[in-house]
Amino acid sequence: IGVKGPSMMPTIDERDNLLLLDTFTTRFIRKPRRNEIIRAENPFKANSTIVKRVLFLEGEIAEFYDAKRQQIVKVMIPPNHIWIEGDNKANSRDSREFGPLSLELVDGIIKKRLWPLSKIGELE
């Protein structure tokens, strides 16, 4: 898949990326795990996808600072949901804005970077 945008920088560059998406694992084997990078349907924009990192799993409590409310917020992750955030916290629309993401929206797990050749391989 191709990915554009700054929300996963520095892990994934803002443009010119080609990533290997594993759709089999999340469909038939298991749910995404903590720290994996996933692609999902964008909950706010039809026919659009997002790429984010899994930080919390169902049954866990996500904790983050809400700048609008100027306070720490805690959210319980319900069954069949995950908490996702971009690596570039200052420039990412993610669970801090739209809450836990339904696993039904997850397309798969990003496994490797295929392009650019200078950065081919695992995503750290």
N, C-alpha and C positions, 0 to 999 in steps of 0.2 A: 504494500500500500504506500501511497505517497502521503507525506505529512507536511503541513505548512502552519506557521504561527509560532509565537514566542512562549506559549504556556509551559512547554517542557524543556526549555533551555536551562542549563547547558547540556543536559542529557541528549536531547534531540535538537539539532540546529533549527533555526527559524524557517529555513527553506531548503529545497533540494535534498530531501531525504527519501529513501526507499527502504521500507521495513518489511520483514517477513511476519505475517499474521497467522497464528495458529488458531483456526476456528474449531478444529476437531476436539481439542482437550476440553474446552468449556461446554461444548455441546454434548459430549458423550462420556467424559471421564471424571471431571471435577470442577469445582468452582475456582475462580481466581484466588490466588494467595497474596498475602501481604507483600508489598514491595514489587509485585509484578506490574508491568505496564500493560494496560488494556486499551482496546478500542471499543467504543460504545456508540449507540445512537445518541445524538444530542437531544436531551430532554426539552430544549427550548426551540430547536430549529429543525423542521421536517427535512428529510432527505440530506441530513448533515451528520457527521460523526465527530467524536472527540477522542483524544488520546490522553490518558492520565495515569497516574500511579495509584495503586490500591494501598491505602493506609490503615483502614480498619475494616474488620469483618463483622458479620452478623453476631449480635449478642454482646459486642464490645461497645465502649463509650468513646466517642470521638470528642476531643477537646480542642478548641481553637479560639483565637482572639478575634472578636467581631469589632472591627474598627468603627462601624456605624453606631453601634450601641456602646462602644468603648468598654467592653467587658469580655470576660472569658465565658464561652458558651459550651455546654456539654450536651451531646446528642447521643441517645441510645440507637444503635443500628438494628433495625428490625430484621426478622427472618427474610432470607432471600434478597438481601440488599448488601451493598458495600459502600464504603466511604472513599471517594477518590479526590485527589488534588493534583494540580500541575506542579512540577518541580520549581517553576518560576512563580512563586506565590504572589508576587506583586502584579502579575499579568496573566491571571488564569481565572476563568469562570469554571467553578467546580462545586463539589459538595458543600463548601462553605457558603455558597450562594443558593444552591438548589436542594441541598439536603442529601440523604442517602440515595444511592442509585440502585434501581431495581436490576437484579441479575438478568432479567428478561431483555434488557437493553444492551447487554454485553455481547459483542460480536466475536471477540477472541482475545488472545494474549499476544503481545508483540514479542517475538523471540529473538530476532537478530536485525542488525542494520546491514543492508545490502549496498547502499549508496549513501554518501560518496565512498569510493574505494579506499580513500585514506583513513576512513573510520569504520571499515567493514568489521562485522563480528558482534559480540555481545554488547548489550546496553548496560552500563553501570550506573 
